[in-house]
Amino acid sequence: MNDLAAAALLGIVQGLTEFLPVSSTGHLILVSDLLKLDPERFGLSFDVALHLGTALAVLLYFARTWIELAVGLFRGQWRVPALIVLGTAPAAIAGVLFQSAIEREMRGPLVIAAGLVVGSIVFVAAEAIARQRRLMTEVGVSDALVIGVAQAIALIPGISRSGITISAGLVRELRREDATRFAFLLATPVILGAGAKTLLDARKAAELFAQPDVLAVGFVLSFLSGLAAVAFMGPCRRGNPGSQSRERSEHESGHRTEQRDRHERSTRKAGAHAGGPEHRRKNEPGQE
């Protein structure tokens, strides 16, 4: 297989697997090994370029959300941006501390196979116990940290970033679409950070741009297939703030109605106990 065809295939694999609950890095390594591709040309630096393509896809898909978050900062609306920073921190710290060791020791097929199995078990278990009763607007500090730690674990090849972060959101009782949206928002800074780190490394940057045509093919196809994959995950995950506000209002309204019903039932019960049999007889028809 020539280099352009290999770049196209790897770009499609990266785009389709980045946002589905399967490991994109694991699949890239397995496909590269299967096709016996040159690791100097299709190694980690090329993987990062493909990840930048999918990062651009998720940025474009959530463009409205990112713009609103940026505008909100100037209005003093720091809550969601602060949660994204907090949720991104565990993966950023783990990347600085362990990325080199992971690159050297954990990119073999046995590690990837184990990661795929473990990730699948976690995803199935999370789906089984998920209560899905909380909205994106209810995400708090502890939720962001739990999902962020899950994203850090996804540095291990074979562990799906989207799969394990969505699973963490489900365990925290978020609705599936809200867990997915928050997971995708957390993934963007991490992917962009890894890309920036590679570009700032002169040696890796030289490797990356040695074949600009191969790089361009892989980048464009990872972007296009990534955009298709994130759209396939559901347009409701786009994060329309208006729909989020309506959902929150409906959720709060239902909660208030339930509280009012409970209050009325306890009032009636208390009144019945306070009046006793004589009070009930006095109010029966025909009795004065």
C-alpha positions in Angstrom: 0.0 0.0 0.0 1.4 3.4 -1.0 1.8 6.2 1.6 -1.2 8.2 0.4 -3.6 5.3 0.6 -2.3 4.4 4.0 -2.7 8.0 5.2 -6.3 8.0 3.9 -7.1 4.7 5.6 -5.6 5.9 8.9 -7.4 9.2 8.7 -10.8 7.4 8.3 -10.0 5.0 11.1 -9.1 7.9 13.4 -12.1 10.0 12.5 -14.6 7.1 12.9 -13.2 5.8 16.2 -12.3 9.0 18.0 -15.9 9.8 18.9 -17.4 6.3 19.1 -16.8 4.3 22.3 -13.8 2.5 20.9 -10.2 3.4 21.1 -8.9 5.5 18.2 -5.2 5.2 19.3 -5.5 1.5 19.7 -7.1 1.0 16.3 -4.4 3.2 14.6 -1.6 1.1 16.1 -3.3 -2.2 15.2 -4.0 -1.1 11.6 -0.4 0.2 11.2 1.0 -3.0 12.5 -1.3 -5.1 10.3 -0.3 -3.1 7.2 3.4 -3.1 8.4 3.6 0.7 7.9 6.9 2.5 8.6 6.7 3.8 12.2 9.0 6.7 11.2 6.4 8.0 8.8 3.2 6.8 10.5 4.2 6.8 14.1 3.1 8.9 17.1 3.6 12.3 15.4 1.3 11.3 12.5 -1.2 10.0 15.0 -1.2 13.5 16.7 -1.8 15.1 13.3 -4.9 12.9 12.8 -6.1 13.8 16.3 -5.9 17.5 15.3 -8.2 16.7 12.4 -10.8 15.2 14.7 -10.3 18.1 17.2 -11.1 20.5 14.4 -14.3 18.5 13.7 -15.5 18.7 17.3 -14.6 22.4 17.5 -16.7 23.0 14.4 -19.6 20.8 15.5 -19.8 22.6 18.9 -18.8 26.0 17.5 -22.0 27.6 18.8 -21.3 26.3 22.3 -17.7 27.4 22.3 -18.6 30.9 21.1 -21.3 31.2 23.8 -18.8 30.1 26.4 -16.3 32.6 25.2 -18.8 35.4 25.2 -20.1 34.3 28.6 -16.6 34.8 30.1 -16.9 38.6 29.4 -20.2 38.6 31.2 -18.8 36.9 34.3 -20.3 33.4 33.4 -17.3 31.3 34.5 -19.1 28.1 35.7 -18.9 25.9 32.6 -15.4 27.1 31.4 -14.1 26.5 35.0 -15.6 23.0 35.0 -14.0 22.2 31.6 -10.6 23.5 32.9 -11.0 21.4 36.0 -12.0 18.3 34.1 -9.1 18.8 31.6 -6.4 19.1 34.4 -6.1 15.3 35.3 -5.4 14.3 31.7 -3.0 17.2 31.2 -1.0 16.4 34.4 -1.0 12.6 33.5 0.2 13.4 30.0 3.1 15.5 31.3 4.1 12.8 33.8 3.5 9.6 32.0 3.2 10.2 28.3 6.8 9.2 27.5 6.6 6.0 29.5 3.3 5.1 27.8 4.8 5.7 24.4 7.7 3.4 25.2 6.0 0.6 27.1 2.3 0.5 26.3 1.8 0.6 22.6 2.0 -3.2 22.1 -0.9 -5.3 20.8 -1.4 -7.1 24.2 -1.9 -3.9 26.1 -4.3 -2.6 23.4 -6.3 -5.8 23.5 -6.5 -5.7 27.3 -7.5 -2.0 27.1 -10.3 -2.7 24.6 -11.7 -5.5 26.8 -11.6 -3.5 30.0 -13.1 -0.4 28.3 -15.9 -2.5 26.9 -16.7 -4.0 30.3 -16.7 -0.5 31.9 -19.0 0.8 29.2 -21.5 -2.0 29.5 -21.5 -1.8 33.3 -22.1 1.9 33.2 -25.0 1.5 30.8 -26.5 -1.1 33.1 -26.4 1.0 36.3 -27.1 4.4 34.6 -30.0 6.3 36.2 -29.8 9.2 33.7 -31.7 11.8 35.7 -29.3 14.8 35.8 -28.8 17.5 33.2 -25.6 19.2 31.9 -26.7 22.3 33.9 -26.3 20.2 37.1 -22.7 19.2 36.5 -20.5 20.1 39.5 -16.9 20.1 40.6 -17.0 16.4 41.7 -18.5 15.4 38.4 -15.9 17.3 36.4 -13.1 15.6 38.4 -14.5 12.1 38.1 -14.9 12.5 34.3 -11.5 14.2 34.1 -9.8 11.3 35.8 -11.5 8.9 33.4 -10.1 10.9 30.5 -6.6 10.6 32.0 -7.0 6.8 32.2 -7.8 7.0 28.4 -4.1 7.8 27.8 -3.5 4.1 27.9 -3.8 2.7 24.4 -6.9 0.6 23.9 -9.0 2.6 26.4 -11.5 4.7 24.5 -11.5 8.4 25.6 -15.1 8.9 24.6 -16.2 5.5 26.0 -14.7 5.9 29.4 -15.6 9.6 29.9 -19.2 8.9 28.8 -19.3 6.0 31.2 -18.0 8.2 34.0 -20.8 10.7 33.3 -23.4 7.9 33.3 -22.1 6.7 36.7 -22.5 10.2 37.9 -26.2 9.9 36.9 -26.0 12.3 33.9 -28.3 11.7 31.0 -26.5 10.0 28.1 -26.7 13.0 25.8 -25.4 15.4 28.6 -22.6 12.9 29.5 -21.6 12.8 25.8 -21.7 16.5 25.4 -19.5 17.2 28.4 -17.1 14.4 27.4 -16.6 15.9 24.0 -16.1 19.4 25.4 -13.4 18.0 27.7 -11.7 16.1 24.9 -11.1 19.2 22.7 -8.5 21.0 24.9 -6.6 17.8 25.5 -6.4 16.9 21.8 -5.4 20.4 20.9 -2.8 20.5 23.7 -1.2 17.2 22.5 -1.1 18.7 19.0 0.5 21.9 20.2 3.1 19.9 22.1 4.1 18.0 19.0 4.3 21.1 16.9 6.6 22.8 19.5 8.9 19.8 19.4 11.2 20.6 16.5 12.2 17.0 15.8 8.7 15.7 15.8 7.5 18.7 13.7 10.2 18.0 11.2 9.0 14.4 10.9 5.4 15.5 10.6 6.0 17.9 7.7 8.5 15.7 5.9 5.6 14.5 3.6 3.1 17.3 3.4 0.9 15.5 0.9 0.6 12.4 3.2 -0.1 14.7 6.2 -2.8 16.6 4.3 -4.6 13.5 3.2 -4.7 12.0 6.7 -5.7 15.3 8.3 -8.5 16.1 5.9 -10.0 12.6 6.0 -9.8 12.4 9.8 -11.6 15.7 9.9 -14.4 14.7 7.5 -14.9 11.2 9.0 -14.7 12.7 12.6 -17.4 15.2 11.7 -19.6 12.4 10.4 -19.0 10.3 13.6 -19.8 13.1 16.0 -22.9 14.0 14.0 -23.9 10.3 14.1 -23.7 10.4 17.9 -26.7 12.7 17.8 -27.6 16.3 17.0 -29.1 16.7 20.5 -25.5 16.7 21.8 -24.8 19.9 20.1 -25.7 21.7 23.3 -28.3 24.2 22.4 -28.5 26.5 25.4 -32.2 27.2 24.8 -33.1 23.6 24.9 -30.9 23.1 28.0 -32.8 26.0 29.7 -36.2 24.5 28.8 -35.1 21.1 30.0 -33.9 22.5 33.3 -37.2 24.5 33.7 -39.2 21.3 33.0 -37.1 19.4 35.4 -37.5 22.0 38.2 -41.2 22.4 37.5 -41.7 18.6 37.8 -39.7 18.6 41.0 -41.9 21.5 42.5 -45.1 19.7 41.4 -44.0 16.5 43.2 -43.1 18.5 46.3 -46.5 20.2 46.3 -48.3 16.9 45.9 -46.4 15.5 48.8 -47.3 18.5 50.9 -51.0 18.3 50.1 -51.1 14.6 50.9 -49.4 15.2 54.3 -51.8 18.1 55.0 -54.8 16.0 54.3 -53.4 13.2 56.4 -52.6 15.5 59.3 -56.1 17.1 59.1 -57.8 13.7 59.3 -55.7 12.7 62.3 -56.4 16.0 64.1 -60.2 16.0 63.5 -60.7 12.4 64.5 -64.0 10.4 64.1 -66.1 13.2 65.5 -64.8 15.7 63.1 -65.5 13.4 60.2 -69.0 12.6 61.4 -69.8 16.3 61.8 -68.9 17.0 58.1 -71.0 14.1 56.8 -74.0 15.1 54.7 -77.2 15.5 56.7 -75.5 15.9 60.0 -75.2 19.1 62.0 
